[in-house]
Amino acid sequence: MPTLSKLLSKFSIDQRAILIALIEKILTLNWHGLDIKKLQGHGDVFRLRKGKIRIIFIKDKNKKIIRIIDIGYRNEKTYKL
């Protein structure tokens, strides 16, 4: 699984700042106002949409642990799990 810094490296500095703020909201479970949906057929896998960028993550119900799986543009293979 790629590291978060590697996932963010393909974005511009401005986009990285926005993505880091969004990731902080995801990790603190402050999802109010975010476009988050559960992916069908994948258990506890969610996606956050910000324009053309998608953040795919898993939320463990029991441990309240969140892992970022992928960050990319919609037209890339972001949804290929």
Beta strands, then each sheet from edge to edge (+ up, - down):
strand 1: 35-38
strand 2: 45-50
strand 3: 53-60
strand 4: 65-73
sheet 1: 1+ 2- 3+ 4-
end
